[in-house]
Amino acid sequence: MSGSEATPPSTSGPQELAVLALTRESERARRMLAAGEWRPDAADTDAAARVLARLTAPLPTRRAGSARARAVDRDRRLQRIWRSAVHHLDAGAVSAPAAALLAAVARALLPWFAVPKPPSAAAAPHYPLPRGTGEGFPAAPTEAGEALLPDMTDLFAALSAPHPPGTVPRTPAAAPWQTRYAGRFRHYGRPAHDVWTADTFRCSGCGNADGPWSVTCDWRRVTLGCPCGQETDRHGLSFSEVFLVLPDA
């Protein structure tokens, strides 16, 4: 199990995508697929196919579209990929290695959480702004995001491909991780369209909301440990709400 000290992202320095986790998980997935160690089950295949559909979606055809409209179309495609990855990650139906990969995709595409259009509710999730940004919603590094699409498309095409005849699904374990995070976690709910609820997680033992938390994840369960010694996996947090606030590693 790996460990690291997590701090909120810096707001100075050049803006960049957090792609280290995506590179690591993509290479691991390709290696396991090639060795036959991972033959995705129906839930993994379905999730991969749906993300693949977003990855390969063509941009709208505009006869006389402005450069601004074209830019919005490009960012909207990346935003939809991000939302699809998070949806399947948080649905809880995929295997542990699929969850690790989806989380890495969502982390890399985090700048498109609110670009071009943020969720329309005051209680909607708010993630840390990318490096090099100021207040408000920054301009996303669109070309850098699009540069990730070919490799991601190839990988998700392999994940969604049918198995050879006579083979059965096989799921390896995913690498667990552990870190410390100083800051607040928020549990978000969406009971209806454009209706969001938000609650700050607090330790049931001492009421602490700011940590520093000891975060342990095996891709089946996330456990939060408080400085007072209380540990719990009954926090209501989804994988994305824990994993995406951590720095890339």
C-alpha positions, 0 to 999 in steps of 0.5 A, spaced: 500 500 500 502 506 498 502 512 502 503 520 501 501 526 504 495 530 500 494 538 500 490 542 496 492 544 489 496 550 488 493 556 485 500 558 482 504 555 476 503 553 469 496 549 468 497 542 467 493 536 467 494 530 472 495 524 468 500 520 472 494 516 475 491 515 468 498 513 465 499 508 471 492 505 471 492 505 463 499 501 463 496 496 468 490 495 465 493 494 458 498 489 461 493 485 465 488 485 458 494 482 454 496 477 459 489 474 460 489 476 467 483 481 466 477 479 462 472 484 464 465 482 466 458 484 463 458 490 468 465 492 466 464 491 459 458 495 459 461 501 463 467 501 458 462 501 452 458 507 454 465 511 456 467 509 449 461 512 446 463 519 449 470 518 447 468 517 439 462 522 439 464 526 433 463 534 434 457 537 431 457 539 424 456 547 423 456 550 417 457 557 419 459 556 426 463 561 430 470 559 433 467 560 440 461 555 438 467 550 436 471 551 442 464 550 446 463 543 442 470 541 444 470 542 451 463 539 452 465 533 449 471 532 454 466 534 459 461 529 457 467 524 458 468 526 465 461 525 467 460 518 464 467 516 468 464 519 474 457 516 473 460 509 472 465 510 478 460 512 483 454 507 481 458 502 484 457 496 479 464 496 476 470 491 478 476 494 483 480 495 477 475 498 472 474 503 478 481 505 479 481 506 471 475 510 471 477 514 477 484 516 473 480 518 467 476 523 471 482 526 475 485 527 468 479 530 465 477 534 472 478 541 469 472 539 465 467 538 471 465 545 470 467 547 463 463 549 459 457 549 463 457 547 471 452 544 474 446 548 475 445 548 483 448 552 489 449 545 492 453 541 486 460 539 487 465 543 487 472 540 486 479 544 487 481 548 481 487 546 476 493 549 477 495 556 474 487 559 475 484 564 479 477 565 482 471 562 478 471 557 472 478 557 468 479 556 461 480 549 460 486 546 457 482 543 451 488 541 446 491 537 452 485 534 454 484 532 446 491 529 446 489 524 451 483 521 447 486 516 442 490 512 447 484 512 452 479 510 446 484 504 444 484 502 451 476 502 452 475 499 445 479 493 448 475 493 455 469 493 451 471 488 446 467 481 446 471 475 449 474 470 445 469 463 445 470 459 451 473 464 456 469 466 462 470 473 466 476 474 470 477 480 475 484 481 478 485 485 485 486 493 484 492 496 487 490 499 494 492 506 496 493 510 503 494 517 504 493 523 508 488 529 507 487 536 510 481 539 508 473 537 508 469 532 504 462 533 502 457 528 500 453 530 494 446 527 493 442 528 487 435 526 488 432 530 482 434 533 476 438 539 477 436 538 485 443 537 489 444 536 496 450 537 500 453 535 507 460 536 510 462 529 513 464 530 520 467 525 525 462 521 529 466 521 535 469 528 535 465 532 530 472 534 526 470 536 519 477 539 517 482 533 518 487 531 517 484 525 515 487 518 514 484 515 507 485 508 505 482 505 499 481 498 496 477 500 490 471 496 494 471 501 500 474 507 503 475 508 510 476 515 513 480 516 520 480 522 524 486 524 529 481 522 535 482 515 533 475 514 530 475 510 523 469 509 519 467 507 512 460 509 513 461 516 511 456 516 504 462 519 500 463 516 493 469 514 490 470 520 486 468 525 492 474 522 495 479 520 490 479 527 485 480 531 491 487 528 492 493 530 488 496 526 482 501 521 484 
